[in-house]
Amino acid sequence: MTPTPAMAPAARELIITRVLNAPRDLVFKMWLDPKYVMQWWGPKHHPATQITWDARPGGKWRNCLRSVETGQELWHHGVFHEVVPPERLVFSFVWEEDGERGIETMVTISLADQGAKTLLTLHQAPFQSAGEQDGHGEGWGSTFDRLADHLQTMS
């Protein structure tokens, strides 16, 4: 397997936007309470099975994702740096693995009010390779699909 080349610093970021069919206050609420986070965190093929979630500045989080195919567990954790209701969360993200995946990134979630809908923007950086960036893009995309589905059950 050919190693993935390192990316230029300016390209080591992931930005995802998604319009969710729910008001901003409800979307923000889904990020605060671990009982809600448990319903949608993780991609469809690796849903969360365990969550510790203290969404306040300085609060820690730790989650386990489990493969629906193999049962393999993937642990990750971080610390909340900003929690600004109902518009912004900033937290660190670290896979509990050695090597490139274990490097800390920062995630910023911004929520913009669009009436009955919410524009969610995720920014995550820095990534060490295009492979890691792409993997997180796929994972967050599927996670946000699950969040959108869960929000529909809340209305």
Sine and cosine of phi, psi and omega as CSV:
sin_phi,cos_phi,sin_psi,cos_psi,sin_omega,cos_omega
0.00,0.00,0.74,-0.67,-0.01,-1.00
-0.98,0.18,0.76,-0.65,0.03,-1.00
-0.89,0.45,0.55,-0.84,0.05,-1.00
-0.97,0.23,0.78,-0.63,-0.01,-1.00
-0.92,0.39,0.49,-0.87,0.07,-1.00
-0.91,0.42,0.53,-0.85,-0.03,-1.00
-1.00,-0.10,0.43,-0.90,0.12,-0.99
-0.90,0.44,0.59,-0.81,-0.06,-1.00
-0.78,0.62,-0.63,0.78,-0.03,-1.00
-0.92,0.40,-0.40,0.92,-0.06,-1.00
-1.00,-0.10,0.05,1.00,-0.10,-1.00
-1.00,0.01,0.64,0.77,0.01,-1.00
-0.72,-0.69,0.46,-0.89,0.03,-1.00
-0.88,-0.47,0.76,-0.65,0.08,-1.00
-0.78,-0.63,0.81,-0.58,0.02,-1.00
-0.78,-0.62,0.72,-0.70,0.13,-0.99
-0.87,-0.50,0.54,-0.84,-0.01,-1.00
-0.49,-0.87,0.75,-0.67,0.13,-0.99
-1.00,-0.04,0.84,-0.54,0.00,-1.00
-0.96,-0.27,0.64,-0.77,-0.05,-1.00
-1.00,0.07,0.89,0.46,0.02,-1.00
-0.33,-0.94,0.48,-0.88,0.02,-1.00
-0.92,0.39,0.46,-0.89,-0.08,-1.00
-0.83,0.55,-0.66,0.75,-0.01,-1.00
-0.86,0.52,-0.65,0.76,0.01,-1.00
-0.94,0.35,-0.67,0.74,0.02,-1.00
-0.88,0.48,-0.70,0.71,0.01,-1.00
-0.88,0.48,-0.66,0.75,0.02,-1.00
-0.85,0.53,-0.57,0.82,0.00,-1.00
-0.91,0.42,-0.38,0.93,0.02,-1.00
-1.00,0.01,-0.23,0.97,-0.13,-0.99
-1.00,-0.05,-0.63,0.77,-0.17,-0.98
-0.98,-0.21,0.83,-0.55,-0.04,-1.00
-0.85,0.53,-0.47,0.88,0.02,-1.00
-0.92,0.40,-0.52,0.86,0.08,-1.00
-0.99,0.17,-0.69,0.73,-0.01,-1.00
-0.83,0.56,-0.63,0.77,-0.01,-1.00
-0.86,0.51,-0.44,0.90,-0.05,-1.00
-0.98,0.22,-0.32,0.95,-0.11,-0.99
-0.68,-0.73,-0.18,0.98,-0.08,-1.00
-0.94,0.34,0.70,-0.71,0.05,-1.00
0.99,-0.12,0.49,-0.87,0.03,-1.00
-0.92,0.38,0.29,-0.96,-0.05,-1.00
-0.83,0.56,-0.57,0.82,-0.04,-1.00
-1.00,0.06,-0.09,1.00,0.04,-1.00
-0.58,-0.81,0.90,0.44,-0.02,-1.00
-0.94,0.35,0.42,-0.91,0.04,-1.00
-0.92,0.40,0.65,-0.76,0.06,-1.00
-0.89,-0.46,-0.36,0.93,0.05,-1.00
-0.60,-0.80,0.67,-0.75,-0.03,-1.00
-0.62,-0.79,0.75,-0.66,0.26,-0.97
-0.89,-0.46,0.81,-0.59,-0.22,-0.97
-0.52,-0.86,0.94,-0.34,0.01,-1.00
-0.84,-0.54,0.99,0.14,-0.14,-0.99
-0.98,0.19,0.98,0.19,0.11,-0.99
-0.46,-0.89,0.42,-0.91,0.00,-1.00
-0.81,0.58,0.81,-0.58,-0.06,-1.00
1.00,0.01,-0.21,0.98,0.01,-1.00
-0.95,0.31,0.51,-0.86,-0.03,-1.00
-0.96,-0.27,0.43,-0.90,0.12,-0.99
-0.73,-0.69,0.47,-0.88,0.08,-1.00
-0.42,-0.91,0.74,-0.67,-0.07,-1.00
-0.68,-0.73,0.44,-0.90,0.11,-0.99
-0.89,-0.46,0.80,-0.60,0.13,-0.99
-0.97,-0.25,0.67,-0.74,-0.02,-1.00
-0.83,-0.55,0.77,-0.63,0.04,-1.00
-0.89,0.46,0.76,-0.65,0.05,-1.00
-0.96,0.29,-0.35,0.94,0.00,-1.00
-1.00,0.04,-0.73,0.69,-0.14,-0.99
-0.93,-0.36,-0.29,0.96,-0.08,-1.00
0.99,0.14,0.01,1.00,0.03,-1.00
-0.86,0.50,0.70,-0.72,0.00,-1.00
-0.98,-0.19,0.68,-0.73,0.05,-1.00
-0.84,-0.54,0.91,-0.42,-0.02,-1.00
-0.99,-0.16,0.58,-0.81,0.07,-1.00
-0.50,-0.86,0.35,-0.94,-0.09,-1.00
-0.41,-0.91,0.07,-1.00,0.06,-1.00
0.01,-1.00,-0.14,-0.99,-0.01,-1.00
-0.75,-0.67,0.68,-0.74,0.09,-1.00
-0.98,0.21,0.78,-0.62,0.03,-1.00
-0.98,-0.21,-0.58,0.81,0.04,-1.00
-0.65,-0.76,0.65,-0.76,0.15,-0.99
-0.66,-0.75,0.97,-0.25,-0.07,-1.00
-0.87,-0.50,1.00,-0.07,-0.03,-1.00
-0.90,0.43,0.59,-0.81,-0.27,0.96
-0.99,-0.16,0.59,0.81,-0.21,-0.98
-0.88,-0.48,-0.29,0.96,-0.15,-0.99
-0.40,-0.92,0.66,-0.75,0.18,-0.98
-0.74,-0.68,0.65,-0.76,0.08,-1.00
-0.76,-0.65,0.80,-0.60,0.00,-1.00
-0.53,-0.85,0.45,-0.89,0.10,-1.00
-0.99,0.15,0.37,-0.93,-0.05,-1.00
-0.63,-0.77,0.86,-0.51,-0.01,-1.00
-0.69,-0.73,0.82,-0.57,0.17,-0.99
-0.96,0.26,0.62,-0.78,0.01,-1.00
-1.00,0.04,0.90,0.43,0.00,-1.00
-0.64,-0.77,0.42,-0.91,0.09,-1.00
-0.97,0.22,0.33,-0.95,0.09,-1.00
0.99,0.12,-0.37,-0.93,-0.12,-0.99
-0.82,0.57,-0.66,0.75,-0.03,-1.00
-0.91,0.41,-0.37,0.93,-0.03,-1.00
-1.00,0.06,0.11,0.99,-0.01,-1.00
-0.99,0.13,0.71,-0.70,-0.04,-1.00
-0.94,0.34,0.71,-0.70,0.16,-0.99
-0.86,-0.51,0.27,-0.96,0.07,-1.00
-0.93,-0.38,0.71,-0.71,0.00,-1.00
-0.91,-0.42,0.77,-0.64,0.12,-0.99
-0.88,-0.47,0.82,-0.58,0.08,-1.00
-0.94,-0.33,0.87,-0.50,0.05,-1.00
-0.91,-0.42,0.69,-0.73,0.00,-1.00
-0.86,-0.52,0.86,-0.51,0.01,-1.00
-0.94,-0.35,0.75,-0.66,0.00,-1.00
-0.94,0.35,0.80,-0.60,0.11,-0.99
-0.77,-0.64,0.80,0.61,-0.01,-1.00
0.95,0.32,-0.89,-0.46,0.01,-1.00
-0.99,0.15,-0.03,1.00,-0.01,-1.00
-0.86,-0.52,0.18,-0.98,-0.01,-1.00
-0.71,-0.70,0.73,-0.68,0.14,-0.99
-1.00,-0.04,0.92,-0.38,0.05,-1.00
-0.99,-0.12,0.76,-0.65,0.09,-1.00
-0.82,-0.57,0.81,-0.58,0.09,-1.00
-0.96,-0.28,0.71,-0.70,0.15,-0.99
-0.80,-0.60,0.80,-0.59,0.02,-1.00
-0.71,-0.70,0.72,-0.69,-0.02,-1.00
-0.23,-0.97,0.30,-0.95,-0.14,0.99
-1.00,-0.06,0.45,-0.89,0.11,-0.99
-0.97,-0.25,0.51,-0.86,-0.01,-1.00
-1.00,0.05,-0.30,0.95,-0.04,-1.00
-0.45,-0.89,0.32,-0.95,0.08,-1.00
-0.90,0.44,-0.56,0.83,0.00,-1.00
-0.89,0.46,-0.71,0.71,0.04,-1.00
-0.92,0.40,-0.66,0.75,0.02,-1.00
-0.88,0.48,-0.73,0.68,0.00,-1.00
-0.90,0.44,-0.65,0.76,0.02,-1.00
-0.88,0.47,-0.67,0.74,0.04,-1.00
-0.93,0.37,-0.59,0.80,0.04,-1.00
-0.87,0.49,-0.70,0.71,0.03,-1.00
-0.91,0.41,-0.69,0.73,-0.03,-1.00
-0.90,0.43,-0.73,0.68,0.03,-1.00
-0.91,0.41,-0.62,0.78,0.02,-1.00
-0.84,0.54,-0.73,0.68,0.02,-1.00
-0.93,0.37,-0.61,0.79,0.05,-1.00
-0.88,0.48,-0.69,0.73,0.00,-1.00
-0.94,0.34,-0.46,0.89,0.16,-0.99
-0.88,0.48,-0.70,0.71,0.01,-1.00
-0.91,0.42,-0.63,0.78,0.06,-1.00
-0.88,0.47,-0.71,0.70,0.02,-1.00
-0.86,0.51,-0.69,0.72,0.03,-1.00
-0.89,0.47,-0.68,0.74,0.00,-1.00
-0.91,0.41,-0.63,0.77,0.03,-1.00
-0.87,0.50,-0.57,0.82,0.01,-1.00
-0.91,0.42,-0.49,0.87,0.04,-1.00
-0.98,0.21,-0.25,0.97,-0.05,-1.00
-1.00,0.03,-0.27,0.96,-0.07,-1.00
-0.99,0.11,0.00,0.00,0.00,0.00
